[in-house]
Amino acid sequence: MTPPRRTLGTEACLAAIERHSLGLAAASRADLGAAVEHCPGWSVADLLWHVTGVQWFWATIAEERLDSPPDESRRPSRPSDDALLDTFEKGARRLVDVLRAADQDRECWTWAPGHQHVAFITRHQVQEAAVHHWDAVHASGGSLALEPEVAADAVSEFLTVSVSAVALQTTAADDRPMPLPLTSTFALVATDAGRAWTITDGSTPSTLAVSEGHDGEAPAMQASASDLLLWLYRRVDVDLGPVPSEVVERFRGLTYTD
């Protein structure tokens, strides 16, 4: 079984962060008060401030090589809406500059077990900027297709770090039931990127195992890489094809984003 692989290099990641951050700012200028459909209760201004905070958070960790999250008391205060775009653009430039100057192998805190290094930040911030760029464009009534190579690498990253790969435990204080196991196998096929991923049950209950490729036997959902990524983030619907809806529902219960 070949694990999902990274196909976007550091400079390509930084270019994508910069491009989608600029796109997010441009789309936000149309109407800061517009509602963001997939972030309930948020306006575009709220979305812009959220991404500003996220980029400040990760730039600070990478720049200072922190082994824990920065204290919340350090987080900048939200500016007025008149200053929000300028604040966001300065923060996005700082993030790219910090990540470009950093040793990508340098250890630092992240939320992803086994990925405690700057390279994780660089790669993950691509989808943070890209998906929220899509949110802003969508809020303005427009449409946006993410670049196939960028979206495909983000799908691969999602299937590496945002699926349940360790057994989930419950405690006396946490009586939530464990997620249902997948009990099936299916594939995601990016029709415009030459990439595919096969998803099945992991070695322990309520976990997933993901491998690169598709042998043609497992039922497959086929869509553009952009649509697959946006589907993983619950932004768009895609044709499930031969994949049963109950399998998709169980898969959803074994994924998370941060």
KEMIPA-861789 format. One line per 10 residues: number of its first residue (from 1); their letters; for each residue x negated, y, z negated of N, C-alpha, C. Coordinates in steps of 0.02 Angstrom, whole numbers, plus 32768, in hexadecimal, padded with zeros to 4 digits. Atoms other than C-alpha are relative to their C-alpha. Layout:
BEGIN
NUM = A = X,Y,Z,X,Y,Z,X,Y,Z | ... $
//
This chain:
BEGIN
1 = MTPPRRTLGT = 7FD6,7FC5,8000,8000,8000,8000,7FD4,803E,8000 | 8026,7FC3,7FFB,7FB4,80A5,8038,8027,8039,7FE1 | 7FDB,7FCA,8021,7FE4,8137,7FC6,8009,803B,802F | 7FF8,7FC3,7FD8,8026,81DA,800E,7FBF,8027,8001 | 8041,7FDE,7FF9,7F93,823F,804F,8008,804B,800B | 8003,7FB8,7FF4,7F63,82F6,8053,7FE5,800C,8046 | 8016,7FF2,7FBB,7F53,833B,8103,7FF4,804A,800C | 8009,7FB8,7FF8,7F4A,83F7,80E5,7FC3,8015,7FD6 | 803C,7FEB,8023,7E9E,843C,80BA,800A,803F,7FD7 | 7FFA,7FC7,802D,7E7B,84C6,803D,8010,8040,8025 $
11 = EACLAAIERH = 7FF5,7FC1,7FDC,7E72,8554,80BB,8046,8001,8020 | 7FBD,8003,7FE4,7F12,8519,810F,8034,800B,7FCA | 7FD2,7FF4,8038,7F68,8515,8065,8002,804A,7FEE | 8002,7FB9,8012,7F2D,85C6,803D,8022,802B,8035 | 7FDF,7FDA,7FCA,7F66,8605,80E7,804C,7FF8,7FFB | 7FB8,800B,8006,8011,85B6,80CA,801D,8025,7FC5 | 7FE9,7FD9,803A,8021,8603,801C,8007,8049,8013 | 7FFF,7FB9,7FED,7FF6,86AD,8064,8038,800E,8032 | 7FCD,7FF6,7FCB,8067,869B,80FC,8047,7FFE,7FE3 | 7FBC,8007,801B,80FF,8660,809A,800E,8033,7FC9 $
21 = SLGLAAASRA = 7FF6,7FCB,8030,80E4,86DF,8010,8012,8041,8024 | 7FF0,7FC6,7FD9,80E3,876A,8091,8046,7FFA,801E | 7FBE,800B,7FE4,817D,871D,80E1,8036,8008,7FCB | 7FD1,7FF8,8037,81D5,8716,8039,800B,804A,7FF1 | 7FF9,7FB8,800C,81B0,87CF,801C,8028,8021,8038 | 7FDD,7FE1,7FC8,81EC,87FE,80CA,804B,7FF1,7FFE | 7FBA,8013,8002,828E,879D,80B8,8024,8021,7FC5 | 7FE2,7FE3,803C,82AC,87E7,800B,8012,804A,800A | 7FF3,7FB8,7FF6,82A8,889A,804C,8046,800D,8019 | 7FBD,7FF6,7FE2,834F,8881,80A3,8034,8010,7FCB $
31 = DLGAAVEHCP = 7FCD,7FF6,8034,83B4,8878,8002,7FEB,7FDD,7FC0 | 8016,801E,803F,836C,885D,7F55,8039,7FE7,7FD6 | 7FC7,8015,8027,841B,8847,7F11,8024,7FC4,801B | 7FDE,803A,7FE2,844D,87B7,7F84,7FFA,7FC3,7FD3 | 8000,803D,8028,847B,8713,7F2F,7FD5,7FCB,8021 | 802A,8038,7FE8,8403,867F,7F3E,8028,7FC0,7FF4 | 7FCF,8037,8006,8473,85EA,7F61,7FE7,7FC7,7FD4 | 8018,803C,8021,8403,8561,7F1C,7FDD,800E,7FBE | 8018,7FED,8043,83CB,85BF,7E81,803B,8024,7FDE | 7FC2,7FE2,8019,8474,85DB,7E2B,7FF4,8039,7FD0 $
41 = GWSVADLLWH = 8004,7FC6,802B,8488,8685,7DDC,7FC7,8030,8010 | 8039,7FD5,7FEE,83EC,86CD,7E2E,8011,802D,803B | 8003,7FD5,7FC5,83E1,8762,7EA1,7FBC,7FF7,8021 | 8041,8003,7FDF,8353,8775,7F1E,7FCB,8022,7FD3 | 802F,7FE0,802E,8302,87EB,7E9F,7FEA,7FCF,7FCA | 8012,8033,8032,8309,8760,7E1D,7FD1,7FCC,801E | 802B,8030,7FDD,82BD,86E7,7E9B,7FB9,801C,8008 | 8041,7FE0,7FF6,8231,8761,7EC2,7FD9,8004,7FBE | 8021,7FFC,8040,820B,877A,7E0A,7FEB,7FBB,7FE8 | 8012,8044,8013,820D,86BE,7DEC,7FBE,7FEC,8022 $
51 = VTGVQWFWAT = 803D,8014,7FDC,8189,86A0,7E73,7FC5,802B,7FE9 | 8035,7FD6,801B,8125,8735,7E32,7FE4,7FE1,7FC0 | 8016,801F,803F,8120,86E1,7D87,7FDC,7FBF,800B | 8021,8040,7FF1,80F4,8637,7DCF,7FBA,800C,801A | 8043,7FF4,7FE2,8064,867D,7E35,7FD1,801F,7FCC | 802A,7FE5,8036,8024,86E2,7DA0,7FE8,7FC7,7FD2 | 800F,8038,802D,802B,8644,7D33,7FC7,7FD5,801B | 8031,802F,7FE5,7FC7,85D6,7DA9,7FBF,8024,8012 | 803D,7FDB,7FF3,7F4C,865E,7DDD,7FD8,8009,7FBF | 8021,7FF8,8041,7F26,867B,7D25,7FDE,7FC0,7FE9 $
61 = IAEERLDSPP = 801D,8041,8012,7F09,85C2,7D04,7FC2,7FF2,802A | 8039,800E,7FD5,7E96,85B1,7D9B,7FC6,802F,7FF3 | 8034,7FCE,800A,7E37,8652,7D7B,7FDB,7FF6,7FBF | 801E,8006,8042,7E19,8631,7CC3,7FEF,7FB7,7FED | 800D,8047,800A,7E0A,8573,7CD4,801D,7FE8,7FBD | 7FE0,800F,803F,7E87,855C,7C48,8010,7FB6,7FF9 | 7FED,8046,800C,7EA6,84B2,7BF8,8045,7FFB,7FE0 | 7FBB,7FFF,8017,7F55,84E5,7BC0,8021,803D,8020 | 7FDF,7FC6,7FE0,7FD9,855E,7C03,7FF0,8041,7FDD | 800C,7FBF,8020,7FBB,8617,7BE4,8038,8011,7FD1 $
71 = DESRRPSRPS = 7FCE,7FEE,8032,8016,865B,7B4D,8034,802E,8021 | 7FCA,7FD9,7FE2,80BF,86A4,7B7A,7FFB,804A,7FF0 | 8007,7FB9,8012,8091,8746,7B22,7FD7,8026,8034 | 8029,7FE0,7FCD,8019,8767,7BB2,8027,800D,8040 | 7FDB,7FFB,7FC1,809E,875B,7C38,8015,8049,800C | 7FEC,7FBA,7FF1,80BA,8804,7C8F,804B,8009,7FFB | 7FB9,7FEF,8004,8160,885C,7C76,801B,800D,8046 | 7FE1,7FF5,7FBF,81DA,8866,7D05,8004,804B,800F | 7FFC,7FB9,7FEF,81CC,890C,7D60,8047,8011,8019 | 7FC2,7FEB,7FE1,825C,8971,7DA7,8005,7FE2,8046 $
81 = DDALLDTFEK = 7FF8,801C,7FBD,82A5,8933,7E4A,7FD9,8028,8034 | 8026,7FD7,7FD1,8250,89C6,7EA2,7FB7,7FEB,8005 | 8047,8014,8001,81A6,8980,7E70,7FF7,7FB5,8009 | 8004,8049,8001,81D0,88C8,7E7F,7FDA,7FE4,803C | 8021,801A,7FC5,8196,88AB,7F31,7FB4,800E,7FFD | 8048,7FF0,8005,80F0,8904,7F15,7FDE,7FD4,7FCD | 801C,802B,8034,80D3,88A1,7E75,7FF8,7FB9,801A | 8004,8043,7FE4,80F9,87FE,7ECF,7FC7,7FFA,8032 | 8033,8004,7FCC,8087,8823,7F62,7FB9,8002,7FE1 | 8042,7FFE,8022,7FF5,8851,7EEF,7FF2,7FBD,7FDD $
91 = GARRLVDVLR = 800A,8040,8022,8010,87B1,7E8B,7FF1,7FC7,8031 | 800D,8033,7FCE,8015,8746,7F28,7FB9,8005,801B | 8046,7FF7,7FE9,7F71,8791,7F65,7FD0,7FE8,7FCB | 802C,8018,8036,7F24,8770,7EBB,7FFD,7FB4,7FFF | 8000,8049,8001,7F5A,86BA,7EC0,7FD3,7FE4,8036 | 8028,8019,7FC8,7F0E,869D,7F6B,7FB6,800E,7FF5 | 8047,7FEF,800C,7E6D,86F9,7F3D,7FE2,7FD4,7FCA | 801A,802A,8036,7E5A,8698,7E9A,7FF5,7FB9,8017 | 8006,8045,7FE9,7E79,85F0,7EEC,7FC9,7FF8,8033 | 8036,8004,7FCE,7E02,8617,7F7B,7FBC,8001,7FDE $
101 = AADQDRECWT = 8041,7FFA,8023,7D77,8644,7F00,7FF2,7FC6,7FD2 | 8007,8034,8033,7D95,85B0,7E8E,7FE2,7FC0,801C | 8016,8044,7FF0,7D40,8507,7E8F,803E,7FD4,7FFC | 7FC2,8026,7FFE,7DCF,8498,7EC6,7FFE,7FC1,7FD4 | 8007,803B,802B,7D8B,8407,7E60,7FFE,8011,7FB6 | 8005,7FEA,8046,7D85,846E,7DC0,803D,7FE8,7FD9 | 7FC9,8018,802A,7DED,8420,7D35,8024,803B,7FE1 | 7FD7,7FCE,8022,7E7C,8487,7CEE,8043,7FDF,7FF0 | 7FBF,801B,8013,7F28,846D,7CA5,8030,8003,803B | 7FC5,8000,7FD5,7FB8,843A,7D16,8033,7FD1,7FE0 $
111 = WAPGHQHVAF = 7FCC,802B,801C,805C,83E2,7CF3,7FFE,7FB9,801E | 8001,8040,7FDC,802E,834F,7D65,7FCA,7FD2,7FE5 | 8032,8030,8019,7FD8,82BA,7D10,7FD4,7FE8,8039 | 802E,8018,7FCD,7F3D,8288,7D6F,7FED,8034,8034 | 800F,7FCA,7FCF,7F36,832E,7DCD,7FEF,803F,7FDA | 8014,7FC9,802B,7EE0,839F,7D50,7FC5,8026,8020 | 8035,7FDB,7FDE,7E7E,840B,7DC9,801E,8037,802B | 7FE9,7FC6,7FDA,7E89,84AA,7E2E,801F,7FEB,8042 | 7FE5,8016,7FC0,7EA9,844B,7ECF,804B,7FF0,7FFC | 7FB8,800C,8008,7F53,8416,7E8B,8026,8042,8005 $
121 = ITRHQVQEAA = 7FDF,7FBF,7FFD,7F81,84CD,7E71,8004,8019,8047 | 8003,7FE8,7FBB,7F4A,84FB,7F20,8033,7FDC,802C | 7FD2,8026,7FD6,7FAE,8470,7F70,8049,800C,7FED | 7FBA,7FFB,8015,804B,8481,7F07,801D,8045,800C | 7FE7,7FBC,7FF5,8058,853D,7F1B,8016,800D,8048 | 7FE7,7FFB,7FBB,8073,8523,7FD5,804C,7FF7,8000 | 7FB8,800C,7FFE,811F,84D8,7FB9,8026,8031,7FD4 | 7FE0,7FCD,8029,8146,8555,7F2F,8011,803D,802B | 7FF6,7FC6,7FD5,812F,85E4,7FAB,802F,7FF0,803A | 7FDA,8011,7FC4,817A,8589,8040,804A,7FF6,7FF1 $
131 = VHHWDAVHAS = 7FB9,800D,800F,821B,854C,7FEF,8023,803F,7FEA | 7FDF,7FC2,8015,823D,85F3,7F9C,8002,8034,8039 | 7FFA,7FD8,7FC3,8217,864B,8041,8040,7FED,8024 | 7FC2,8018,7FE2,82A1,85DF,8089,803D,801A,7FDA | 7FC9,7FE6,8028,8312,8612,7FF8,8011,8048,8011 | 7FF5,7FBA,7FF3,82FA,86CA,801C,801C,800B,8046 | 7FE6,7FFB,7FBC,8317,86B6,80D7,8049,7FE9,8002 | 7FBC,801A,8002,83B2,864E,80B5,802F,8032,7FDF | 7FD6,7FCE,8023,83F4,86D3,803C,8011,803B,802D | 7FF4,7FC8,7FD2,83E5,8754,80C7,802A,7FEB,803C $
141 = GGSLALEPEV = 7FD8,8018,7FC8,844B,86E7,813D,7FD8,7FE5,803A | 802A,801A,7FCB,83B7,86AD,81A3,7FF0,7FB7,7FF9 | 8015,8046,8003,8365,8605,81C2,7FB5,7FFE,8007 | 8048,8008,7FFF,82B4,85C7,81AF,7FEE,7FB7,8004 | 801C,8043,7FFC,825D,8529,81E8,7FB7,8003,7FEC | 8045,8000,8017,81BB,8504,818B,7FD4,7FDB,8032 | 802E,801E,7FD0,8122,84D4,81F0,7FFA,7FB5,7FF1 | 8000,8049,800B,811D,8415,820B,7FC5,7FE8,7FD6 | 8039,801A,8025,806C,83FD,81C9,8001,8017,7FB7 | 7FF9,7FE7,8045,808D,8469,812F,8035,7FD9,7FDA $
151 = AADAVSEFLT = 7FC8,8024,8020,8134,8417,8109,7FEF,7FB7,7FF3 | 8010,8047,8008,80F2,8367,8124,7FD0,7FF5,7FC5 | 802E,8007,8038,8062,8380,80AA,8025,800C,7FBE | 7FD9,7FF2,803C,80DD,83C9,802C,802D,7FC4,7FEE | 7FD9,803D,800D,814E,8330,803F,7FD3,7FCB,7FE0 | 802E,8031,801A,80B7,82C1,8021,7FED,8010,7FB8 | 8011,7FEB,8044,8088,8326,7F87,803A,7FF5,7FD0 | 7FC5,800B,8029,813A,8320,7F44,8006,7FB6,7FEE | 7FF9,8048,800C,813D,8263,7F57,7FC5,7FE3,7FD8 | 8038,8015,802A,8097,8259,7EFA,800A,8015,7FB7 $
161 = VSVSAVALQT = 7FFF,7FE5,8044,80B8,82C7,7E62,8046,800E,7FE4 | 7FBD,7FEE,8017,8174,82E6,7E59,8031,7FC6,8000 | 7FD6,803C,8009,81B4,8234,7E4E,7FEA,7FDD,7FC1 | 800F,8024,803E,81BD,81C7,7DB4,7FD0,7FC7,800E | 8033,8033,7FF5,811E,8161,7DB3,7FED,7FDC,7FC0 | 800C,8021,8040,811B,8132,7CFA,8043,7FF3,7FDF | 7FC1,8012,8020,819F,80DE,7C91,8019,8039,7FD3 | 7FE3,7FCC,802A,8215,815A,7C40,801B,7FE0,7FC0 | 7FEB,801B,8041,8237,8140,7B88,8037,802C,7FE2 | 7FCF,7FDA,8026,82CA,8175,7B1D,7FF0,7FF7,7FB6 $
171 = TAADDRPMPL = 800B,8003,8047,82C5,819A,7A64,8042,8007,7FDC | 7FC3,7FFA,8027,8343,81A0,79D7,801E,8046,8009 | 7FE8,7FBC,7FF8,834D,825C,79F2,8014,8010,8048 | 7FF1,7FF6,7FB9,8363,8248,7AAD,8026,7FC3,8019 | 7FD8,803A,7FF0,83F3,81D6,7AD5,8016,7FFF,8049 | 7FF0,8002,7FB9,83F7,81FC,7B8F,7FEC,7FBC,801D | 8012,8041,7FE2,83FB,815B,7BF4,7FC6,8006,8030 | 8035,8001,7FCF,8365,812C,7C5C,801F,8004,8046 | 7FE7,7FFF,7FBB,837B,8152,7D16,8006,7FBA,801C | 7FF8,8041,7FE0,83B8,80C2,7D7F,7FC4,7FF2,802D $
181 = PLTSTFALVA = 8036,8010,7FD2,832E,8067,7DDD,8019,8004,8048 | 7FED,7FFA,7FBA,832B,8078,7E99,801F,7FBF,801B | 7FEB,8042,7FE9,8342,7FBC,7EB9,8009,7FFD,804B | 7FFB,7FFE,7FB7,8324,7FDB,7F71,7FBF,801A,801D | 8038,7FE3,7FDC,82A8,8015,7FF3,801C,8029,803A | 7FED,7FD8,7FC5,82BC,80A2,8070,7FC5,802C,8013 | 8037,7FD7,7FE7,8250,8118,80D4,8018,8046,8013 | 7FF7,7FBD,7FE4,8244,81D0,8100,7FD2,8006,803C | 8028,7FF9,7FC3,8209,81F2,81B1,8004,8048,8018 | 8003,7FBC,7FE6,81D0,82A0,81E6,7FF7,7FFD,804B $
191 = TDAGRAWTIT = 7FFF,800C,7FB8,81FC,829F,829E,7FD1,802D,8027 | 802A,7FD0,7FDC,8190,8335,82CC,7FB9,8003,7FE6 | 8042,7FFC,801F,80F6,8311,8264,7FD9,7FBF,8003 | 8023,8040,7FFE,80C9,825B,8284,7FF2,7FE3,7FBC | 8009,8018,8044,80DC,8234,81CB,803E,7FDA,7FE9 | 7FC9,8026,801E,8146,81B7,816B,7FEA,7FE8,7FBC | 800E,8017,8044,8153,817C,80B7,8034,7FCC,7FED | 7FD2,8035,8015,819E,80DC,8073,8005,8001,7FB4 | 7FF2,7FF8,8047,81EE,80E3,7FC7,8022,7FC2,7FE6 | 7FE3,803D,801D,8214,804D,7F5A,7FF8,8003,7FB4 $
201 = DGSTPSTLAV = 8006,8002,8049,821B,8019,7EA3,7FB7,7FF9,7FEA | 8042,8006,801D,8180,802D,7E39,7FF9,7FC0,7FD9 | 800F,803E,8023,8131,7FA6,7DCF,8022,7FFB,7FBC | 7FDB,8000,803F,8192,7FDA,7D33,8045,801E,800C | 7FBB,7FE9,7FF4,824C,8000,7D1F,8004,804C,8007 | 7FF2,7FB9,7FF5,828C,80A8,7D5C,7FC3,8028,8015 | 8037,7FDC,7FE0,81EF,80D6,7DBB,8002,7FF3,804B | 8003,8007,7FB8,81CA,80EB,7E73,7FB8,7FF5,8017 | 8040,8007,7FDE,813B,80B5,7EE2,8008,801A,8047 | 7FFB,7FE1,7FBE,8119,8117,7F81,7FC1,7FF1,8027 $
211 = SEGHDGEAPA = 803A,800E,7FD5,80A8,80E5,8011,8007,8025,8042 | 8001,7FDE,7FBF,8075,813B,80B1,8015,7FD0,8037 | 7FED,8027,7FC6,80C7,80FC,8150,8044,7FDF,7FF9 | 7FC0,8023,7FFD,8160,8099,8183,7FF9,7FC5,8030 | 8009,803D,7FD7,8160,7FE7,81C3,8039,7FF3,8030 | 7FC7,8009,7FD3,8204,7FFC,821F,8037,7FD4,7FE5 | 7FCE,802D,801B,8260,7F81,81B2,802E,8022,7FCD | 7FD7,7FDE,8032,829D,7FEF,8123,802C,8034,8022 | 7FD7,7FCA,7FE4,8330,8062,814A,7FDE,8043,7FF5 | 8025,7FC1,8002,82F0,8111,816D,802D,803C,800C $
221 = MQASASDLLL = 7FE4,7FBE,7FF3,832B,81C4,8161,7FCF,8024,802E | 802C,7FDF,7FD1,82E7,8222,81F7,8015,8048,8008 | 7FF2,7FB9,7FF9,82DA,82DF,81FF,7FBD,8024,8009 | 803E,7FD9,7FFD,825C,836A,821A,7FE0,8001,7FBB | 8023,7FFB,8041,81D7,837C,8194,801E,8038,7FD6 | 7FE2,7FC8,8024,8224,8423,8166,8041,7FEC,7FDE | 7FC0,8014,801D,82D0,83D9,814C,7FF6,7FCC,7FC9 | 800C,8031,8035,828A,8347,80E8,7FE9,8022,7FC0 | 8017,7FDD,803C,822F,83BD,8072,803A,8026,7FE0 | 7FC8,7FD9,801B,82C7,842D,8060,8035,7FD2,7FE3 $
231 = WLYRRVDVDL = 7FD1,8032,801D,8332,8392,8042,7FE7,7FE8,7FBC | 801B,8014,8041,82BD,8359,7FB8,800C,8035,7FCB | 7FF3,7FC9,802E,82D4,8404,7F6A,804A,8014,7FFE | 7FB8,7FF7,8003,8391,83F7,7F81,8018,8041,8020 | 7FEC,7FC4,7FDC,839A,8489,7FF9,802D,7FF1,803C | 7FD9,8011,7FC4,83E2,8432,8092,8015,7FB7,7FFC | 7FEC,8046,7FF8,843E,8393,80BD,7FE0,7FE5,8040 | 8017,8021,7FC3,83F7,8318,8139,8028,7FC0,800A | 7FDD,803E,7FF0,8443,8284,8190,7FDC,7FC5,7FDE | 8020,8038,8023,8423,81ED,8121,7FF3,7FC5,802D $
241 = GPVPSEVVER = 8009,8039,7FD3,842B,8179,81B6,8016,7FC0,7FDF | 7FEC,8040,801D,842C,80C4,817B,7FF2,7FFA,7FB4 | 8010,8003,8047,83F5,80F0,80C9,8040,800A,7FD8 | 7FC1,7FFA,8026,8488,80CF,8052,7FFE,803C,7FD0 | 7FFE,7FC4,802B,84C1,8169,7FF1,7FF1,7FEF,7FB7 | 800E,8012,8046,84B6,810A,7F4C,7FB5,7FF8,7FF4 | 8049,8004,8007,83FD,80E9,7F6C,7FE2,8046,7FFA | 8017,7FBB,8004,83E2,81A2,7F8A,800F,801D,7FBC | 7FEE,7FE6,8042,843E,81CB,7EE9,7FD0,7FE5,7FCA | 802F,801C,8031,83CE,8154,7E87,7FBA,801F,8008 $
251 = FRGLTYTD = 8040,7FE0,7FF3,8335,819E,7EDB,7FFE,8046,7FE0 | 7FFC,7FBD,801C,836D,824D,7EA8,7FF6,7FFD,7FB3 | 8006,8006,8049,8377,8211,7DF3,7FB9,7FF1,7FE8 | 8045,8012,8011,82C0,81DF,7DF9,7FCD,8033,801A | 802C,7FCA,7FE9,827A,8283,7E3D,800C,803E,7FD5 | 7FFB,7FC2,8025,825A,832B,7DEE,7FD3,8033,8022 | 802C,7FCC,7FE6,820B,83D1,7E1B,7FED,802E,7FC6 | 8018,7FD1,8033,81A7,844F,7DB6,7FD8,8038,8023 $
//
